[in-house]
Amino acid sequence: MKLMTNSRLWRPLLLLRRQRSHDAKAAEAPIPRPVPTSAQLDELERNVVVRNHKNNVPLIRSLIQELDAGDQHKLRQLQAELEQLPNATHPRLREYGEEPRELAQYVHRQLPPQSSLKEFSELARALNLYRMDHLGNYTGHKSYYLTGQLATLEQAIIQYALQAVTDHGFKLISVPDILPKEVIESCGMRTEGERTQVYKLDTGECLSGTSEMALAGFFANKLLSEDQLPLKVTAVSRCYRAETSGLQEEKGIYRVHQFNKVEMFAICTAEQSEAELEEFKNIEIDLFRRLGLNFRLLDMPPCELGAPAYQKYDIEAWMPGRQMWGEISSCSNCTDYQARRLGIRYRRSADGQILHAHTINGTATAIPRLLIALLESYQREDGIEIPAVLRPFMDNQELITRNKRIPETKLVKFIKA
């Protein structure tokens, strides 16, 4: 049986909260027993456990028992705990355990012997196109510069991805990087706590971790008509992540605090959402196939879904210089998890009923890891071969060679006025 969406399960309780806030006599009236049964709470708890999510269901049970006293503080506390519950999980993922299922491998290049392969940082430094050392004194840890032809390659990848997704009907939107924390949390990313990935500003607002959040926020509290759906948009943005890693395999630009990304986002009906997810997946596969990369498609287990996703596909490219698979893309069906929190609704054509939409998101290109996969896969003794599909965006250039025009920079303690 498909798991019930958490917000739908608790809708009567949320309506009760709004009703009581406008009732002058509510403080004296006892709170009716909430609709969710013990069996439904058991179902929620099983879902939380299988996703390796923080299990706050015991606290929710306790708060429900204490609601009879009419304590508004407890009611607000219950609301906060309910909002932390993850989305439901696709039934097929229940048997996956903690390991993804590999659905396919795509091999497009025959690579040279491992002994002759170099890692991205070594390649980029040898060509004088990249700098990541000695930046902590003024740009912070995990920062980087791309220069010369490598910076041009980044822009070529962005233009290539945009051309591909707009050909599939996505409309380009330019989005802000600073968002209210309510939008970010409504999309399923926590802004509080020790392990948050979100940068918070002194104003209380946050730096966006992905343009998915700004795109979802753009449609907050909108009522769409069914004939507008699926509504597909795309954005290029700077993404900010507070996460870091000391793992050797994630060195260099594999995991950084800021990077550029082309994101796909769609709003659709419940009946359309699974087909839309498959379209996103197929677009991503085609993007990386035409780039000539060796990659694999993974169906991710419940513990890798985060809070908002009902199901998720990852794409990992083979990075020959590192001799490892590295994630370069993903796409997720978030069902109505984000739409309910943001008030994204549509009017059904058949009967005029107003329903919450479903949202889909997917990465067309995330630049740093894609650069790693491309440079390590296309390395030659005389430089880096440029994939054929990117050459039109680089004046038909075929090879990246050592950058001689931009001098190597040196660390200085201060600059005199």
FENTA-V488435 format. One record per residue. OMEGA is omega in whole degrees, 0 to 359 (none if undefined). NEAR is the number of other ideal C-beta (glycine too) atoms within 8 Angstrom. D_LAST is the distance of its C-alpha to the last C-alpha in Angstrom with 1 decimal. Layout:
OMEGA:NEAR:D_LAST  OMEGA:NEAR:D_LAST
//
This chain:
181:3:69.8  181:5:66.4  178:9:64.3  177:9:64.0  187:12:60.5  183:13:59.3  177:11:58.4  180:9:61.9  186:10:63.5  183:10:61.9  179:8:62.1  180:8:65.0  180:12:63.2  176:11:60.0  178:8:62.3  181:11:64.0  181:10:60.7  180:8:60.0  183:9:63.6  182:11:63.6  181:7:60.4  183:5:62.3  184:8:65.6  182:3:66.2  187:6:68.8  185:10:66.9  182:6:66.0  185:5:69.6  177:8:70.8  179:5:70.8  179:10:68.5  179:5:70.7  180:4:70.6  182:9:67.8  184:6:69.1  180:9:67.7  176:6:70.3  179:5:70.1  179:6:70.6  176:10:67.6  176:12:65.5  179:8:66.7  177:10:65.7  182:13:62.2  177:11:61.9  179:8:63.1  178:12:60.4  183:14:57.7  183:9:58.9  179:10:59.2  184:11:55.6  181:7:54.3  176:9:52.9  183:5:52.7  178:8:56.3  180:10:56.3  176:11:59.8  178:8:61.5  177:8:59.3  177:13:60.1  182:9:63.8  181:8:63.5  178:12:61.7  180:10:64.4  183:7:67.1  185:9:65.4  183:13:65.1  181:7:68.6  180:6:67.4  182:11:65.4  181:8:62.1  177:8:59.4  178:6:56.7  179:11:58.6  177:12:58.8  178:8:55.0  178:9:54.6  179:13:57.1  180:10:55.3  180:8:52.0  179:12:53.9  182:12:55.6  179:8:52.3  180:9:51.2  178:11:54.3  176:13:53.7  172:14:55.4  184:11:58.8  178:15:59.2  185:7:61.0  184:8:64.4  183:6:64.1  187:13:61.2  185:8:63.1  185:5:64.6  186:11:61.3  180:5:60.5  181:6:56.9  177:6:56.8  174:10:56.1  176:8:58.8  183:8:57.9  182:7:59.4  170:6:58.6  181:8:56.7  183:12:55.5  183:5:55.2  182:7:53.9  170:8:52.5  186:2:54.0  177:7:51.3  180:4:51.1  183:5:52.1  184:6:50.0  181:4:49.2  184:5:47.3  178:12:45.2  179:8:41.5  187:10:39.5  184:14:36.9  179:11:33.8  179:9:35.2  185:14:36.1  178:11:32.7  179:9:30.7  179:8:33.2  180:16:32.5  185:11:28.7  191:13:28.8  175:12:27.6  177:9:25.2  183:10:25.9  172:4:24.9  179:5:22.0  186:13:20.8  184:8:21.7  179:5:18.3  175:5:16.9  176:5:19.9  179:8:22.8  178:7:26.0  173:8:28.1  181:12:25.5  172:11:25.6  168:8:24.4  184:9:27.1  173:11:26.2  186:11:28.2  177:12:31.9  174:15:31.8  177:10:29.7  178:9:32.3  177:14:35.1  180:12:33.9  177:9:34.1  179:11:37.5  180:13:38.8  180:13:37.8  177:9:39.5  181:13:42.5  180:12:43.0  178:13:42.7  181:8:45.2  185:12:47.6  177:13:47.5  174:11:47.7  178:6:50.7  174:9:52.3  177:6:51.9  178:10:48.6  184:8:46.7  175:10:42.9  173:9:40.9  191:5:37.2  176:11:36.5  177:6:33.9  181:10:32.2  185:8:32.4  172:14:36.0  182:9:38.0  179:12:39.2  179:6:42.8  181:14:42.5  180:15:41.2  177:12:43.9  178:12:46.5  173:14:45.7  179:13:46.5  181:13:43.3  178:9:42.8  180:10:39.7  177:4:40.7  185:5:41.6  186:3:40.1  179:4:40.6  178:10:39.3  190:8:37.2  171:13:35.6  178:7:32.0  179:8:32.4  180:9:29.8  180:3:29.7  184:4:31.6  176:7:34.5  186:9:34.1  171:13:33.6  185:10:32.0  178:16:34.8  179:11:36.2  182:10:37.9  173:14:38.6  183:10:42.3  179:14:41.3  179:15:39.9  177:14:42.8  179:16:45.3  179:13:43.6  183:9:43.9  180:11:47.7  178:11:48.0  177:5:51.0  173:8:52.1  182:6:55.8  173:14:56.4  184:7:59.7  181:10:61.2  173:5:61.2  188:7:57.4  0:12:57.4  178:9:56.1  189:10:52.9  181:11:50.3  179:13:46.5  180:16:43.6  170:14:39.8  182:12:36.7  169:13:34.1  181:7:31.5  184:13:33.3  181:11:31.9  180:10:33.7  183:9:33.0  174:6:35.6  179:8:34.8  176:7:37.0  181:3:37.3  182:6:40.2  182:4:40.0  179:7:41.5  180:7:38.7  178:7:35.8  185:8:33.0  180:12:32.8  177:12:36.4  186:8:35.4  184:11:31.9  180:10:30.3  180:8:29.7  179:10:31.5  183:10:33.0  170:14:36.7  186:14:39.5  173:16:41.9  181:17:45.5  180:16:47.1  171:13:50.6  186:14:52.7  176:13:56.4  177:13:59.8  181:8:61.2  183:4:63.6  197:11:60.8  180:13:58.2  177:7:59.7  178:7:60.0  177:14:56.5  178:14:55.2  177:8:57.2  177:9:55.7  180:14:52.1  182:12:53.1  175:8:54.7  180:14:51.6  179:15:49.4  181:11:52.0  178:9:52.1  185:14:48.3  175:14:48.2  181:10:51.5  174:8:50.2  176:11:47.0  180:10:49.5  168:14:48.5  184:11:50.9  179:13:50.9  180:11:53.1  182:14:54.0  171:12:54.4  193:10:56.2  181:12:54.3  183:12:56.2  184:11:56.1  181:8:53.6  187:9:51.0  188:17:51.3  181:10:48.9  191:12:50.1  190:11:50.5  173:12:52.1  173:12:55.9  186:14:55.6  171:12:52.9  171:15:52.7  171:12:50.0  178:15:49.3  177:11:48.1  174:15:47.1  180:12:48.0  191:14:44.8  178:10:46.3  178:14:43.4  183:11:43.5  181:6:47.3  169:7:47.2  178:8:47.8  181:12:44.7  177:9:44.8  183:14:43.4  173:14:45.1  172:11:47.4  188:14:49.4  168:16:51.0  182:13:53.7  184:15:52.8  183:12:56.1  183:14:55.8  181:16:53.6  185:14:50.4  178:14:52.4  181:11:54.3  182:11:51.2  179:14:49.5  177:9:52.7  187:16:52.8  174:12:56.4  179:15:58.8  181:12:62.2  185:11:64.9  188:7:66.8  186:5:70.2  179:4:70.6  181:7:67.5  179:7:66.5  184:8:62.8  173:10:61.5  182:8:58.2  169:14:56.6  178:16:55.6  178:16:52.1  175:16:51.2  179:13:47.8  180:15:46.8  173:13:43.9  175:16:44.0  169:14:41.1  198:11:38.5  189:12:36.0  183:11:34.9  177:13:38.4  175:13:39.8  178:15:37.3  182:16:38.5  182:15:42.1  182:13:41.6  181:13:39.7  181:16:42.0  186:15:45.1  182:11:44.2  175:11:42.8  180:8:44.2  184:2:43.8  178:5:42.0  181:9:39.8  177:12:40.3  180:10:43.0  178:13:42.2  187:11:44.9  184:6:47.0  180:8:46.4  185:13:42.6  178:11:42.8  180:6:43.4  179:8:40.0  179:12:38.4  178:3:39.9  175:6:42.9  184:9:40.9  187:6:43.0  172:10:40.8  180:12:37.3  185:8:36.2  179:7:33.2  182:12:30.0  186:4:28.7  180:4:26.3  183:6:23.5  174:3:22.1  183:5:22.3  179:5:19.1  180:4:18.2  175:6:17.1  182:5:13.8  179:3:13.2  177:4:9.5  180:4:6.4  179:3:3.8  none:2:0.0
//
